[in-house]
């Protein structure tokens, strides 16, 4: 297959991702978005430079100045309260991340086919649904973007170094991109480990461990030094945040293992979900319980382990300290996946958007046997190989569109439309200027908070002097007084009732 044809496939992947998430352009702000959009815009040079201090905190208490300060400071004067430009920026950045994943994996492996499969699995995926459901998802997208730029620049520098060229500019770009990734989200702290894994399995593949350690220490010291400085400065703020908000509480015991299993299952849902759809069509009366799926997972793990054992037996053909290149890519991808999840391994919540960065490693590891199996089949039964490739693409694409459509019914995806309907229902309502209280009752969980509701009404109703209280599924939490109002969400309808 020619490079031109493969590049056409890369464009087709981007078009597929666009089709999958184009409806995000019509989403609306909700929950944290209103806190983000209500921040005070910088007026002086000192205020613009304030986030360069690692002790700076956003409205949420995190050090994420790029998406939670500079992005808003630049976008709000241009877009105001119109959600379309914000979601257009998010969709554009998602497409750019998918394109960058092609560049990174191609630079890493030298194989465009591996790059395309990795990008296909990453882009045509339901995990972006939550990220694209709200403007605050720009945090994850910025994290992935700068992380990919860091990886690509470092790989370019390493390859130039191996050829005897200095290419110091690439190293500098990688380091600056690392700093920007850290300024997007604190989980970018895994990037030095990712660079080390790259050097170990690819950059210095075949060399003695001592030689690898010395080279890593010499070339990656600034990355680790900044990560340690960041941890030292931000440790107390991170611990304080975890103590104040139960969603960010650190949980020990079996929580890390449970989280890894949870995220691994979501990663494999790229394949398991469409297979389950096929099962429902062909065998609708058959119910595959958790034990069947567990047995299938064990079988797949055993097959993967068998493949690794066969690869290891080939070590004698590639040198004392070397592994077969394909195995190096698998181990690198798995290493990226595991280390990428470490910052959230002890978290009390498991949102899908935590997978935005780590899942790239998992799909790199899975792309190796997929491409290898297809090449093996093509060498023996070329017509069957073409049919298998089309079937695989169709199955994964169908599963992605079906899963995204299903996730549109979750409170995360429904949040924006519900918020839009709420503000429209309150449009010109007399109570807004009375100074009374509106109680939001029976709304789906995680759609409204007191702070978000108050700021949303203030943003779209300039003359509003009303107070808002959000009551979730517990009428005893509120005691409306005469003159107050109750806004009840019932089966998709919004019922506004005045208290006599």
C-alpha positions in Angstrom: 0.0 0.0 0.0 1.5 3.3 -1.0 2.1 6.2 1.4 -0.4 8.3 -0.5 -3.1 5.8 0.1 -2.2 5.5 3.7 -2.3 9.3 4.1 -5.8 9.1 2.5 -6.7 6.7 5.3 -5.4 9.1 7.9 -7.7 11.8 6.4 -10.6 9.3 6.5 -10.0 8.6 10.2 -10.1 12.4 10.9 -13.4 12.6 9.0 -14.8 9.7 11.0 -13.9 11.4 14.3 -15.5 14.6 13.1 -18.7 12.8 12.2 -18.7 11.0 15.5 -18.4 14.2 17.6 -19.8 17.0 15.3 -22.9 17.1 17.4 -20.8 18.4 20.3 -20.8 21.8 18.5 -24.4 22.2 19.7 -23.7 21.4 23.3 -24.2 23.9 26.1 -22.3 25.0 29.2 -23.0 23.2 32.4 -21.7 22.7 36.0 -18.0 23.7 36.2 -18.2 25.6 33.0 -20.0 28.5 34.7 -17.4 28.8 37.4 -14.7 28.8 34.7 -16.4 31.5 32.6 -17.1 33.7 35.7 -13.4 34.2 36.6 -12.1 37.7 36.7 -10.2 38.5 33.5 -6.6 39.8 33.9 -6.3 43.6 33.6 -2.6 44.3 34.3 0.7 42.7 33.3 1.1 41.4 36.8 -2.2 39.6 36.6 -1.3 38.1 33.3 2.0 36.8 34.7 0.6 35.6 38.1 0.1 32.0 36.9 3.9 31.6 36.4 4.0 31.2 40.2 3.5 27.5 40.9 1.6 28.5 44.0 -1.2 30.1 41.8 -4.5 28.3 42.0 -7.5 28.4 39.6 -11.1 28.8 40.8 -11.1 25.0 41.4 -7.9 25.0 43.5 -5.7 23.3 40.9 -2.7 24.6 39.0 -4.1 24.5 35.5 -3.4 28.0 34.2 -3.5 27.2 30.4 -7.1 25.9 30.2 -8.5 27.5 33.3 -7.0 31.0 33.0 -5.3 31.9 29.7 -7.8 30.0 27.5 -10.7 31.8 29.1 -9.0 35.1 29.1 -8.5 34.9 25.4 -11.8 33.2 24.4 -14.3 35.1 26.6 -13.7 38.5 24.9 -14.2 36.9 21.6 -17.0 34.4 22.2 -18.7 35.8 25.3 -21.6 33.6 26.4 -21.9 31.8 23.1 -21.0 28.1 23.6 -20.4 27.4 19.9 -16.8 28.8 19.6 -15.7 27.0 22.8 -17.0 23.6 21.6 -15.6 24.3 18.1 -12.2 24.8 19.7 -12.5 21.5 21.6 -13.5 19.6 18.5 -10.6 21.1 16.6 -8.2 20.2 19.3 -9.5 16.6 19.4 -8.9 16.3 15.7 -5.5 17.8 16.1 -4.7 15.3 18.8 -5.7 12.4 16.6 -3.5 13.7 13.8 -0.6 14.2 16.2 -1.0 10.6 17.4 -0.4 9.5 13.8 2.8 11.6 13.7 4.0 10.4 17.1 3.5 6.6 16.5 4.9 6.9 13.0 8.0 8.6 14.3 8.3 6.1 17.1 7.8 2.9 15.0 8.7 4.0 11.5 5.5 2.3 10.4 2.5 4.3 9.1 0.2 1.3 9.4 0.8 1.0 13.1 0.2 4.8 13.4 -3.1 4.6 11.6 -4.4 1.7 13.6 -3.5 3.4 16.9 -5.1 6.7 15.7 -8.2 4.8 14.5 -8.7 3.1 17.9 -8.0 6.3 19.8 -10.1 8.6 17.6 -13.1 6.4 16.8 -13.8 5.9 20.5 -16.5 6.7 23.1 -14.0 7.9 25.7 -14.1 11.4 24.2 -17.9 11.7 24.9 -17.5 13.1 28.4 -14.5 15.4 27.3 -16.6 16.9 24.5 -19.8 17.2 26.7 -18.6 20.4 28.4 -16.2 23.3 27.9 -14.1 22.2 30.8 -13.1 19.2 28.8 -10.5 21.5 27.2 -8.3 20.5 30.2 -7.9 16.9 29.0 -7.5 17.9 25.4 -4.8 20.4 26.2 -3.0 17.8 28.3 -3.0 15.3 25.4 -1.9 18.0 22.9 1.1 19.2 24.7 2.0 15.7 25.8 2.0 14.5 22.2 4.1 17.5 21.1 6.6 16.7 23.9 6.8 13.1 22.8 7.2 13.9 19.1 9.9 16.5 19.7 11.8 14.2 22.0 11.7 11.3 19.6 12.9 13.6 16.8 15.7 14.8 19.0 16.7 11.3 20.0 16.7 10.1 16.4 18.8 13.0 15.3 21.2 12.4 18.2 21.6 8.7 17.1 22.6 10.0 13.7 25.2 12.3 15.1 23.3 15.5 14.7 22.7 17.8 17.7 19.1 19.0 16.9 19.1 20.8 20.3 16.0 22.7 19.3 13.9 19.5 19.4 15.0 18.8 23.0 14.0 22.4 24.0 10.6 22.1 22.3 10.0 18.8 24.2 10.9 20.4 27.5 8.7 23.5 26.9 5.8 21.3 25.8 6.3 19.3 29.0 6.0 22.5 31.0 2.8 23.5 29.1 1.4 20.0 29.7 2.0 20.5 33.4 0.3 23.8 33.1 -2.7 22.1 31.5 -3.2 19.3 34.1 -1.1 17.9 36.9 -1.3 14.3 35.6 1.3 15.3 33.0 3.8 14.6 35.7 4.0 11.1 34.2 5.7 12.4 31.0 9.3 12.0 32.3 8.5 8.4 33.0 7.1 8.1 29.5 10.3 9.5 28.0 12.3 7.1 30.1 10.2 4.1 28.9 10.7 5.3 25.3 14.5 5.5 25.8 14.6 2.1 27.5 12.6 0.2 25.0 13.2 2.1 21.7 15.8 4.9 21.9 18.6 2.7 23.5 17.1 -0.7 22.6 19.8 -3.3 22.6 22.2 -1.5 24.9 23.3 -2.6 28.3 21.1 -1.4 31.3 24.0 0.7 32.7 24.4 2.5 29.5 20.7 3.2 29.3 20.6 4.5 32.9 23.5 6.9 32.3 22.0 8.3 29.1 18.6 8.8 30.7 20.1 10.5 33.7 22.1 12.8 31.5 19.4 13.8 29.0 16.2 13.7 31.1 17.4 15.2 34.4 15.6 18.6 33.8 12.3 16.8 33.3 12.5 15.0 36.6 13.9 18.0 38.4 10.9 20.1 37.4 8.5 17.3 38.3 10.1 17.1 41.8 9.9 20.9 42.2 6.3 20.8 41.2 5.4 18.1 43.7 7.3 20.0 46.5 5.4 23.2 45.8 2.0 21.8 45.0 1.8 18.9 47.5 0.0 20.7 50.3 -2.5 22.2 47.8 -3.2 18.8 46.3 -3.7 17.2 49.7 -6.0 20.1 50.8 -8.1 19.7 47.6 -8.5 16.0 48.3 -9.6 16.7 51.9 -12.2 19.3 50.8 -13.8 17.4 47.9 -14.8 13.8 48.3 -14.4 13.3 44.5 -10.7 13.8 44.8 -10.1 11.8 48.0 -7.2 9.4 47.9 -8.3 5.9 48.6 -5.9 3.1 49.4 -6.6 -0.6 49.8 -8.0 -2.3 46.7 -9.0 1.0 45.0 -5.9 1.2 42.7 -6.5 -2.4 41.5 -10.2 -1.7 41.1 -9.5 1.5 39.1 -7.0 -0.3 36.8 -9.5 -3.1 36.1 -12.2 -0.5 35.4 -10.1 1.5 33.0 -8.7 -1.7 31.3 -12.3 -2.8 30.7 -13.2 0.5 29.2 -10.1 0.3 27.0 -11.2 -3.1 25.7 -14.8 -1.9 25.2 -13.6 -0.6 21.9 -13.8 -4.3 20.8 -16.2 -5.8 23.4 -19.0 -3.4 22.9 -19.5 -4.0 19.1 -19.0 -7.8 19.7 -21.8 -7.6 22.2 -24.0 -5.8 19.6 -23.3 -8.6 17.2 -24.2 -11.2 19.9 -27.5 -9.3 20.6 -28.4 -9.6 16.8 -27.4 -13.2 16.3 -28.2 -14.6 19.7 -30.6 -12.3 21.3 -31.9 -14.9 23.8 -28.4 -15.7 25.1 -27.1 -13.7 28.0 -23.4 -13.7 28.6 -22.8 -13.2 32.3 -19.8 -11.6 33.8 -18.1 -15.0 34.2 -18.2 -15.6 30.5 -16.7 -12.2 29.8 -14.1 -12.9 32.5 -13.2 -16.2 30.9 -12.9 -14.5 27.5 -10.6 -11.9 29.1 -8.4 -14.6 30.6 -8.3 -16.4 27.2 -7.2 -13.2 25.5 -4.6 -12.6 28.2 -3.3 -16.1 27.8 -3.0 -15.7 24.0 -1.2 -12.4 24.5 1.2 -14.0 27.0 1.8 -16.9 24.6 2.7 -14.4 21.9 5.1 -12.6 24.2 6.8 -15.9 25.1 7.3 -16.7 21.4 8.8 -13.2 20.9 11.1 -13.7 23.9 12.4 -17.0 22.3 13.6 -14.9 19.4 15.9 -12.9 21.6 19.0 -14.9 20.6 18.6 -13.6 17.1 18.7 -9.9 18.0 21.5 -9.6 20.6 22.1 -10.1 24.3 20.2 -7.0 25.6 17.8 -6.6 22.7 14.2 -7.5 22.2 12.3 -7.9 18.9 11.2 -4.4 17.8 7.5 -5.3 17.8 7.8 -6.5 21.4 9.5 -3.3 22.4 6.6 -1.3 21.1 4.1 -3.5 22.9 6.0 -3.2 26.2 6.4 0.6 25.7 2.6 1.0 25.1 1.7 -1.1 28.1 4.2 0.9 30.2 2.7 4.2 29.0 -0.8 2.9 29.9 0.1 1.8 33.4 2.1 4.8 34.3 -0.4 7.1 32.7 -3.1 5.8 35.1 -0.9 6.1 38.3 -1.9 9.7 39.0 -5.6 8.7 39.2 -5.1 5.2 40.5 -6.1 6.2 44.0 -9.0 8.5 43.0 -12.5 8.0 44.3 -14.1 8.6 40.9 -13.6 6.9 37.6 -14.7 9.3 34.8 -13.9 8.2 31.2 -12.0 11.4 30.5 -9.2 10.2 32.8 -8.3 7.8 29.9 -7.7 10.5 27.3 -3.9 10.3 27.7 -3.1 6.8 29.1 -5.3 5.0 26.5 -2.9 6.0 23.7 -0.3 3.6 25.2 -2.8 0.8 25.3 -3.9 1.2 21.7 -0.2 1.4 20.6 0.3 -2.0 22.3 -2.8 -3.4 20.7 -2.0 -2.1 17.2 1.1 -4.2 17.0 -0.6 -7.6 17.0 -3.5 -6.3 14.9 -1.2 -5.1 12.2 1.1 -8.2 12.5 -1.9 -10.5 12.2 -3.2 -8.7 9.2 0.2 -8.8 7.5 0.4 -12.5 8.2 -3.0 -13.1 6.7 -2.3 -10.9 3.7 0.8 -12.9 2.9 -1.2 -16.1 2.7 -4.8 -15.2 1.8 -4.8 -11.6 0.4 -8.6 -11.4 -0.5 -9.4 -12.7 3.0 -7.0 -10.1 4.5 -8.8 -7.3 2.7 -12.2 -8.6 3.9 -10.9 -8.9 7.5 -9.6 -5.3 7.5 -12.9 -4.0 6.2 -14.8 -6.0 8.8 -12.6 -4.8 11.6 -13.0 -1.2 10.6 -16.7 -1.5 10.2 -17.2 -3.3 13.5 -15.2 -0.8 15.5 -16.8 2.2 13.8 -20.3 0.8 14.3 -19.5 0.1 18.0 -18.1 3.7 18.5 -21.2 5.4 17.0 -23.6 3.1 18.9 -21.7 3.6 22.2 -21.6 7.4 21.8 -25.3 7.4 21.0 -25.9 5.4 24.2 -23.8 7.7 26.3 -25.8 10.7 25.2 -28.4 9.5 27.7 -26.0 9.8 30.7 -26.3 12.9 33.0 -22.8 14.0 31.7 -23.9 14.2 28.1 -27.4 15.5 28.9 -26.2 18.2 31.2 -25.8 20.9 28.6 -29.2 20.5 27.0 -30.9 20.4 30.4 -29.1 23.6 31.4 -30.1 25.3 28.2 -33.7 24.3 28.7 -33.6 25.6 32.3 -32.4 29.0 31.3 -35.0 29.2 28.5 -37.7 28.2 31.0 -36.7 31.0 33.4 -36.5 33.6 30.6 -38.4 36.7 31.7 -39.8 34.8 34.8 -40.9 37.5 37.3 -39.3 35.8 40.2 -35.8 36.5 38.8 -35.9 40.2 40.1 -37.7 39.6 43.4 -34.7 38.5 45.5 -36.5 35.3 46.4 -35.2 31.7 46.1 -35.7 29.2 43.4 -35.3 25.6 44.4 -34.1 23.2 41.6 -35.7 19.9 42.4 -35.4 16.4 40.9 -32.8 17.3 38.3 -30.4 14.5 37.2 -27.3 14.3 39.4 -24.2 16.3 38.5 -26.1 18.7 36.2 -26.5 21.6 38.6 -24.7 23.0 41.7 -25.7 26.0 43.7 -22.7 27.9 42.4 -23.2 26.9 38.8 -26.9 27.7 38.9 -26.3 31.1 40.5 -23.6 32.1 37.9 -25.6 30.7 35.0 -28.6 32.9 35.8 -26.4 35.9 36.4 -24.7 35.3 33.0 -27.9 35.1 31.0 -30.2 37.3 33.0 -28.3 40.5 33.9 -31.0 41.9 36.1 -31.5 38.7 38.2 -31.4 39.1 42.0 -32.7 35.6 42.7 -31.0 33.0 44.9 -30.7 29.4 43.8 -30.7 26.2 45.8 -30.2 22.8 44.1 -31.9 19.9 45.8 -31.0 16.5 44.6 -33.6 13.8 45.2 -34.3 14.8 48.8 -37.3 17.2 49.3 -36.4 17.5 53.0 -33.3 19.5 52.1 -35.4 22.6 51.4 -38.1 24.6 53.1 -39.5 27.1 50.5 -41.1 30.3 51.9 -44.0 32.3 50.5 -42.8 34.1 47.4 -40.2 31.5 46.5 -40.4 29.2 43.5 -39.8 25.5 42.8 -38.4 24.4 39.4 -39.0 20.7 39.0 -37.5 18.4 36.4 -40.0 15.8 35.5 -39.7 13.4 32.6 -37.8 15.9 30.5 -40.3 18.8 31.3 -39.5 21.8 33.5 -42.4 22.8 35.8 -42.1 26.2 37.5 -44.4 26.5 40.6 -44.7 29.6 42.8 -45.0 29.1 46.5 -48.2 31.0 47.7 
